[in-house]
Amino acid sequence: MGQYRKIKKDGVRMKELEKEVYNFIEKELRDYKDNLKKLKELELEIVEASGTSDGQPRGNQTSNPTEAKTIKLITTKRLLKLHENVDAIKNVYDRLNQEYKEFFDANYTKPILYDKQSQIQKVCEATSISDREYYRRRDKIVYAVATEMGYI
Protein backbone atom coordinates (compact mmCIF):
# COMPACT_ATOMS: atom_id res chain seq x y z
CA MET A 1 0.00 0.00 0.00
CA GLY A 2 1.22 3.49 -0.81
CA GLN A 3 1.56 6.28 1.70
CA TYR A 4 -1.16 8.91 1.75
CA ARG A 5 -1.03 12.62 2.36
CA LYS A 6 -3.92 13.80 4.54
CA ILE A 7 -5.25 17.17 3.58
CA LYS A 8 -7.76 19.12 5.62
CA LYS A 9 -10.08 21.81 4.32
CA ASP A 10 -11.70 24.06 6.87
CA GLY A 11 -11.03 21.52 9.62
CA VAL A 12 -12.62 18.62 7.70
CA ARG A 13 -10.38 15.93 6.25
CA MET A 14 -10.63 15.83 2.49
CA LYS A 15 -9.96 12.79 0.36
CA GLU A 16 -6.43 11.54 0.86
CA LEU A 17 -3.82 11.88 -1.86
CA GLU A 18 -1.14 9.26 -2.42
CA LYS A 19 2.22 10.69 -1.48
CA GLU A 20 3.57 10.09 -5.01
CA VAL A 21 0.65 12.00 -6.55
CA TYR A 22 1.08 14.84 -4.07
CA ASN A 23 4.81 15.08 -4.88
CA PHE A 24 4.10 14.89 -8.63
CA ILE A 25 1.63 17.78 -8.43
CA GLU A 26 4.05 19.82 -6.31
CA LYS A 27 6.70 19.27 -8.98
CA GLU A 28 4.29 20.29 -11.74
CA LEU A 29 3.46 23.46 -9.81
CA ARG A 30 7.14 24.28 -9.40
CA ASP A 31 7.81 23.55 -13.09
CA TYR A 32 4.79 25.55 -14.29
CA LYS A 33 6.76 28.44 -15.82
CA ASP A 34 9.25 26.08 -17.47
CA ASN A 35 6.42 23.93 -18.82
CA LEU A 36 4.79 26.98 -20.39
CA LYS A 37 8.08 27.66 -22.22
CA LYS A 38 8.43 24.02 -23.29
CA LEU A 39 4.85 24.02 -24.55
CA LYS A 40 5.46 27.05 -26.76
CA GLU A 41 8.73 25.56 -28.05
CA LEU A 42 7.11 22.22 -28.91
CA GLU A 43 4.22 23.90 -30.68
CA LEU A 44 6.63 26.05 -32.67
CA GLU A 45 8.76 23.00 -33.49
CA ILE A 46 5.76 21.09 -34.85
CA VAL A 47 4.57 24.06 -36.88
CA GLU A 48 8.00 24.64 -38.39
CA ALA A 49 8.55 20.92 -39.06
CA SER A 50 5.31 20.46 -40.98
CA GLY A 51 5.85 21.85 -44.43
CA THR A 52 3.75 21.46 -47.53
CA SER A 53 4.66 18.53 -49.71
CA ASP A 54 4.30 18.95 -53.46
CA GLY A 55 5.81 15.58 -54.29
CA GLN A 56 9.16 17.00 -55.35
CA PRO A 57 12.32 15.57 -53.77
CA ARG A 58 14.05 17.75 -51.21
CA GLY A 59 17.76 17.44 -50.41
CA ASN A 60 20.01 14.46 -50.86
CA GLN A 61 19.17 12.54 -47.69
CA THR A 62 16.90 9.52 -47.64
CA SER A 63 13.76 9.94 -45.61
CA ASN A 64 12.50 7.53 -43.02
CA PRO A 65 8.71 7.93 -42.80
CA THR A 66 8.38 5.47 -39.90
CA GLU A 67 10.87 7.41 -37.81
CA ALA A 68 9.20 10.71 -38.70
CA LYS A 69 5.77 9.36 -37.69
CA THR A 70 7.10 7.96 -34.42
CA ILE A 71 8.79 11.21 -33.49
CA LYS A 72 5.65 13.18 -34.30
CA LEU A 73 3.47 10.80 -32.26
CA ILE A 74 5.77 10.97 -29.24
CA THR A 75 5.98 14.73 -29.50
CA THR A 76 2.22 14.99 -29.86
CA LYS A 77 1.62 12.83 -26.75
CA ARG A 78 4.12 14.90 -24.81
CA LEU A 79 2.46 18.06 -26.07
CA LEU A 80 -1.00 16.84 -25.02
CA LYS A 81 0.21 15.92 -21.51
CA LEU A 82 1.93 19.29 -21.14
CA HIS A 83 -1.26 21.02 -22.31
CA GLU A 84 -3.37 19.08 -19.79
CA ASN A 85 -1.09 19.87 -16.86
CA VAL A 86 -0.54 23.53 -17.75
CA ASP A 87 -4.28 24.06 -18.37
CA ALA A 88 -5.20 22.41 -15.05
CA ILE A 89 -2.81 24.65 -13.13
CA LYS A 90 -3.96 27.74 -15.03
CA ASN A 91 -7.62 26.92 -14.32
CA VAL A 92 -6.90 26.56 -10.60
CA TYR A 93 -4.82 29.75 -10.56
CA ASP A 94 -7.62 31.70 -12.24
CA ARG A 95 -10.07 30.59 -9.51
CA LEU A 96 -7.78 31.57 -6.60
CA ASN A 97 -8.48 34.72 -4.60
CA GLN A 98 -5.83 37.45 -4.51
CA GLU A 99 -4.18 36.20 -1.28
CA TYR A 100 -3.78 32.71 -2.69
CA LYS A 101 -2.50 34.08 -6.01
CA GLU A 102 0.20 36.01 -4.13
CA PHE A 103 1.06 32.82 -2.24
CA PHE A 104 1.16 30.82 -5.49
CA ASP A 105 3.44 33.37 -7.15
CA ALA A 106 5.78 33.54 -4.15
CA ASN A 107 5.92 29.78 -3.65
CA TYR A 108 5.89 28.41 -7.19
CA THR A 109 7.03 31.05 -9.68
CA LYS A 110 9.86 32.76 -7.83
CA PRO A 111 13.35 31.25 -7.71
CA ILE A 112 13.47 28.30 -5.34
CA LEU A 113 16.06 28.23 -2.57
CA TYR A 114 17.95 24.98 -2.02
CA ASP A 115 17.11 24.96 1.67
CA LYS A 116 13.42 24.04 1.98
CA GLN A 117 13.02 25.70 5.39
CA SER A 118 14.49 28.96 4.05
CA GLN A 119 12.06 28.81 1.14
CA ILE A 120 9.10 28.39 3.49
CA GLN A 121 10.28 31.30 5.66
CA LYS A 122 10.82 33.47 2.58
CA VAL A 123 7.29 32.77 1.32
CA CYS A 124 5.81 33.35 4.79
CA GLU A 125 7.55 36.71 5.08
CA ALA A 126 6.60 37.77 1.55
CA THR A 127 2.93 36.93 2.06
CA SER A 128 2.70 37.76 5.80
CA ILE A 129 1.44 34.35 6.86
CA SER A 130 2.40 31.81 9.52
CA ASP A 131 4.13 28.49 8.85
CA ARG A 132 0.86 26.67 9.53
CA GLU A 133 -1.00 28.87 7.04
CA TYR A 134 1.74 28.15 4.48
CA TYR A 135 1.04 24.42 4.72
CA ARG A 136 -2.74 25.00 4.63
CA ARG A 137 -2.53 27.07 1.45
CA ARG A 138 -0.08 24.71 -0.20
CA ASP A 139 -2.31 21.71 0.54
CA LYS A 140 -5.43 23.46 -0.76
CA ILE A 141 -3.71 24.41 -4.01
CA VAL A 142 -2.30 20.90 -4.49
CA TYR A 143 -5.72 19.39 -3.76
CA ALA A 144 -7.42 21.74 -6.23
CA VAL A 145 -4.89 20.89 -8.96
CA ALA A 146 -5.24 17.15 -8.21
CA THR A 147 -9.00 17.48 -8.59
CA GLU A 148 -8.61 19.43 -11.83
CA MET A 149 -6.17 16.82 -13.22
CA GLY A 150 -8.56 14.01 -12.32
CA TYR A 151 -6.54 12.35 -9.57
CA ILE A 152 -9.39 12.84 -7.10
C-alpha positions as CSV (number, residue, x, y, z in Angstrom):
1,M,0.0,0.0,0.0
2,G,1.2,3.5,-0.8
3,Q,1.6,6.3,1.7
4,Y,-1.2,8.9,1.8
5,R,-1.0,12.6,2.4
6,K,-3.9,13.8,4.5
7,I,-5.2,17.2,3.6
8,K,-7.8,19.1,5.6
9,K,-10.1,21.8,4.3
10,D,-11.7,24.1,6.9
11,G,-11.0,21.5,9.6
12,V,-12.6,18.6,7.7
13,R,-10.4,15.9,6.3
14,M,-10.6,15.8,2.5
15,K,-10.0,12.8,0.4
16,E,-6.4,11.5,0.9
17,L,-3.8,11.9,-1.9
18,E,-1.1,9.3,-2.4
19,K,2.2,10.7,-1.5
20,E,3.6,10.1,-5.0
21,V,0.6,12.0,-6.6
22,Y,1.1,14.8,-4.1
23,N,4.8,15.1,-4.9
24,F,4.1,14.9,-8.6
25,I,1.6,17.8,-8.4
26,E,4.1,19.8,-6.3
27,K,6.7,19.3,-9.0
28,E,4.3,20.3,-11.7
29,L,3.5,23.5,-9.8
30,R,7.1,24.3,-9.4
31,D,7.8,23.6,-13.1
32,Y,4.8,25.5,-14.3
33,K,6.8,28.4,-15.8
34,D,9.3,26.1,-17.5
35,N,6.4,23.9,-18.8
36,L,4.8,27.0,-20.4
37,K,8.1,27.7,-22.2
38,K,8.4,24.0,-23.3
39,L,4.9,24.0,-24.6
40,K,5.5,27.0,-26.8
41,E,8.7,25.6,-28.1
42,L,7.1,22.2,-28.9
43,E,4.2,23.9,-30.7
44,L,6.6,26.0,-32.7
45,E,8.8,23.0,-33.5
46,I,5.8,21.1,-34.8
47,V,4.6,24.1,-36.9
48,E,8.0,24.6,-38.4
49,A,8.5,20.9,-39.1
50,S,5.3,20.5,-41.0
51,G,5.8,21.8,-44.4
52,T,3.8,21.5,-47.5
53,S,4.7,18.5,-49.7
54,D,4.3,19.0,-53.5
55,G,5.8,15.6,-54.3
56,Q,9.2,17.0,-55.4
57,P,12.3,15.6,-53.8
58,R,14.1,17.7,-51.2
59,G,17.8,17.4,-50.4
60,N,20.0,14.5,-50.9
61,Q,19.2,12.5,-47.7
62,T,16.9,9.5,-47.6
63,S,13.8,9.9,-45.6
64,N,12.5,7.5,-43.0
65,P,8.7,7.9,-42.8
66,T,8.4,5.5,-39.9
67,E,10.9,7.4,-37.8
68,A,9.2,10.7,-38.7
69,K,5.8,9.4,-37.7
70,T,7.1,8.0,-34.4
71,I,8.8,11.2,-33.5
72,K,5.6,13.2,-34.3
73,L,3.5,10.8,-32.3
74,I,5.8,11.0,-29.2
75,T,6.0,14.7,-29.5
76,T,2.2,15.0,-29.9
77,K,1.6,12.8,-26.7
78,R,4.1,14.9,-24.8
79,L,2.5,18.1,-26.1
80,L,-1.0,16.8,-25.0
81,K,0.2,15.9,-21.5
82,L,1.9,19.3,-21.1
83,H,-1.3,21.0,-22.3
84,E,-3.4,19.1,-19.8
85,N,-1.1,19.9,-16.9
86,V,-0.5,23.5,-17.8
87,D,-4.3,24.1,-18.4
88,A,-5.2,22.4,-15.1
89,I,-2.8,24.6,-13.1
90,K,-4.0,27.7,-15.0
91,N,-7.6,26.9,-14.3
92,V,-6.9,26.6,-10.6
93,Y,-4.8,29.7,-10.6
94,D,-7.6,31.7,-12.2
95,R,-10.1,30.6,-9.5
96,L,-7.8,31.6,-6.6
97,N,-8.5,34.7,-4.6
98,Q,-5.8,37.4,-4.5
99,E,-4.2,36.2,-1.3
100,Y,-3.8,32.7,-2.7
101,K,-2.5,34.1,-6.0
102,E,0.2,36.0,-4.1
103,F,1.1,32.8,-2.2
104,F,1.2,30.8,-5.5
105,D,3.4,33.4,-7.1
106,A,5.8,33.5,-4.1
107,N,5.9,29.8,-3.7
108,Y,5.9,28.4,-7.2
109,T,7.0,31.0,-9.7
110,K,9.9,32.8,-7.8
111,P,13.3,31.3,-7.7
112,I,13.5,28.3,-5.3
113,L,16.1,28.2,-2.6
114,Y,17.9,25.0,-2.0
115,D,17.1,25.0,1.7
116,K,13.4,24.0,2.0
117,Q,13.0,25.7,5.4
118,S,14.5,29.0,4.1
119,Q,12.1,28.8,1.1
120,I,9.1,28.4,3.5
121,Q,10.3,31.3,5.7
122,K,10.8,33.5,2.6
123,V,7.3,32.8,1.3
124,C,5.8,33.4,4.8
125,E,7.6,36.7,5.1
126,A,6.6,37.8,1.5
127,T,2.9,36.9,2.1
128,S,2.7,37.8,5.8
129,I,1.4,34.3,6.9
130,S,2.4,31.8,9.5
131,D,4.1,28.5,8.9
132,R,0.9,26.7,9.5
133,E,-1.0,28.9,7.0
134,Y,1.7,28.2,4.5
135,Y,1.0,24.4,4.7
136,R,-2.7,25.0,4.6
137,R,-2.5,27.1,1.5
138,R,-0.1,24.7,-0.2
139,D,-2.3,21.7,0.5
140,K,-5.4,23.5,-0.8
141,I,-3.7,24.4,-4.0
142,V,-2.3,20.9,-4.5
143,Y,-5.7,19.4,-3.8
144,A,-7.4,21.7,-6.2
145,V,-4.9,20.9,-9.0
146,A,-5.2,17.1,-8.2
147,T,-9.0,17.5,-8.6
148,E,-8.6,19.4,-11.8
149,M,-6.2,16.8,-13.2
150,G,-8.6,14.0,-12.3
151,Y,-6.5,12.4,-9.6
152,I,-9.4,12.8,-7.1
